[in-house]
Amino acid sequence: MTGDAEPVPGRYYVLVDVEIREPERYRTYMEKVRPALEAAGGRYLVRGGAHTVYEGGWTPARLVLLEFPSREAWETFYEGPEYAGIRTVREETSTARMVGVEGLGPGM
């Protein structure tokens, strides 16, 4: 991408590294978050599973990769009232590091 290129609206991805402290209560979060996430246009691409670190000192506990139709869709979900109550459970039962990144537009 050159410095003068306009950003292309497209998919938005959120990578979460989560360490679960209370597995039983965290299950409640997992049961409730999926329908809310899907209603907002999001979907899971990765939800846990084996992973390999190839470089650096990063040691993620559990990786989750989400896809949304746009950054706006993600932020509407993340900051919205439906997720607010669900997020409280996640925050009480786990520690997360989260980053969002714009996907490439068509033809990139």
C-alpha positions as CSV (number, residue, x, y, z in Angstrom):
1,M,0.0,0.0,0.0
2,T,1.5,3.3,-1.0
3,G,1.3,6.4,1.2
4,D,-1.3,8.2,-1.0
5,A,-3.7,5.2,-1.4
6,E,-7.1,5.5,0.2
7,P,-8.0,2.9,2.7
8,V,-10.4,0.3,1.2
9,P,-13.4,-0.6,3.4
10,G,-13.4,-4.2,4.0
11,R,-13.2,-7.0,6.6
12,Y,-11.9,-6.3,10.1
13,Y,-10.2,-8.9,12.2
14,V,-9.8,-9.0,15.9
15,L,-7.1,-11.2,17.5
16,V,-7.5,-12.1,21.1
17,D,-5.0,-13.8,23.4
18,V,-7.0,-14.9,26.4
19,E,-6.0,-16.6,29.6
20,I,-8.9,-18.2,31.4
21,R,-8.9,-18.1,35.2
22,E,-12.3,-19.5,35.9
23,P,-13.2,-22.1,33.2
24,E,-16.8,-22.9,34.5
25,R,-17.9,-19.3,34.6
26,Y,-16.1,-18.6,31.3
27,R,-18.3,-21.2,29.6
28,T,-21.2,-19.0,30.4
29,Y,-19.5,-16.2,28.4
30,M,-18.8,-18.5,25.5
31,E,-22.4,-19.6,25.3
32,K,-23.8,-16.1,25.3
33,V,-21.2,-14.3,23.1
34,R,-21.6,-16.4,19.9
35,P,-25.3,-15.4,19.2
36,A,-24.5,-11.7,20.0
37,L,-21.4,-11.8,17.8
38,E,-23.2,-13.4,14.9
39,A,-26.1,-11.0,15.2
40,A,-23.6,-8.2,14.7
41,G,-22.2,-9.8,11.5
42,G,-19.1,-11.3,13.2
43,R,-17.9,-14.9,13.1
44,Y,-15.2,-17.0,14.6
45,L,-12.3,-18.0,12.4
46,V,-10.2,-19.5,15.2
47,R,-11.5,-20.3,18.7
48,G,-8.8,-22.0,20.8
49,G,-6.9,-24.9,19.3
50,A,-3.3,-25.7,19.0
51,H,-0.9,-22.9,17.9
52,T,2.8,-22.6,17.3
53,V,5.0,-19.5,18.1
54,Y,7.6,-19.1,15.3
55,E,9.3,-15.9,16.4
56,G,9.6,-13.7,19.4
57,G,8.9,-14.1,23.1
58,W,5.1,-14.2,22.8
59,T,3.5,-17.1,24.6
60,P,-0.3,-16.8,24.0
61,A,-2.5,-18.9,26.2
62,R,-5.6,-19.3,24.0
63,L,-6.0,-17.6,20.6
64,V,-9.3,-16.4,19.2
65,L,-9.6,-14.8,15.7
66,L,-12.8,-12.9,14.8
67,E,-13.9,-11.5,11.5
68,F,-16.4,-8.7,11.1
69,P,-17.6,-7.0,7.9
70,S,-16.0,-3.7,9.0
71,R,-14.3,-1.9,11.8
72,E,-17.5,-0.1,12.4
73,A,-19.4,-3.4,12.8
74,W,-16.8,-4.6,15.4
75,E,-16.9,-1.3,17.4
76,T,-20.7,-1.3,17.4
77,F,-20.7,-4.8,18.8
78,Y,-17.8,-4.2,21.2
79,E,-19.2,-1.0,22.6
80,G,-22.9,-1.9,22.4
81,P,-25.3,-2.6,25.3
82,E,-25.8,-6.3,24.4
83,Y,-22.1,-7.1,24.7
84,A,-21.5,-4.9,27.8
85,G,-23.2,-7.5,30.1
86,I,-21.5,-10.4,28.4
87,R,-18.1,-8.7,28.5
88,T,-18.4,-8.3,32.3
89,V,-18.3,-12.1,32.6
90,R,-15.2,-12.3,30.4
91,E,-13.4,-9.6,32.4
92,E,-14.2,-11.3,35.7
93,T,-13.1,-14.8,34.5
94,S,-10.1,-14.1,32.2
95,T,-7.4,-11.8,31.2
96,A,-7.3,-10.8,27.5
97,R,-5.0,-8.9,25.1
98,M,-6.9,-7.8,22.0
99,V,-5.9,-6.1,18.7
100,G,-7.9,-5.2,15.7
101,V,-6.6,-5.0,12.1
102,E,-8.1,-4.0,8.8
103,G,-8.2,-6.7,6.2
104,L,-7.1,-6.2,2.6
105,G,-9.7,-4.9,0.2
106,P,-10.6,-6.6,-3.1
107,G,-7.6,-7.0,-5.4
108,M,-5.0,-6.1,-2.9
